Amino acid sequence: MWTRHRRRSPLRHLVLPIFATGVLAYFGHHAINGSLGLTSGQQYEERIAKLEAELQSLETRRAALDKKTAMLRDGSLERDMIDEQARRLLGLTRSNEIVILQ
């Protein structure tokens, strides 16, 4: 009976460390640069700051518009005054009207 002996490769001891290094490099890269990584956290914070500034400006604009509409609902304005303001804001005129720009 013949027995075969295989000579073991000297590189067999390097397979597991190389594989582990590759896996660690992959996950390390994604931990820093991935969609939930460290750099994306900074990008999210910048975006949040920008959106909060935009929200503040929109809230200010809304408050101004609410103030204007409250003045229109007051009842102190007559119908022709409301019509005049609407035409001025929308830029609409009738064909028989004369427009005086100030």
Secondary structure, DSSP 8 states (H G I E B T S, - for coil): ---------GGGGGHHHHHHHHHHHHHHHHHHHSTTSHHHHHHHHHHHHHHHHHHHHHHHHHHHHHHHHHHHHTS-S-HHHHHHHHHHHHT---TT------
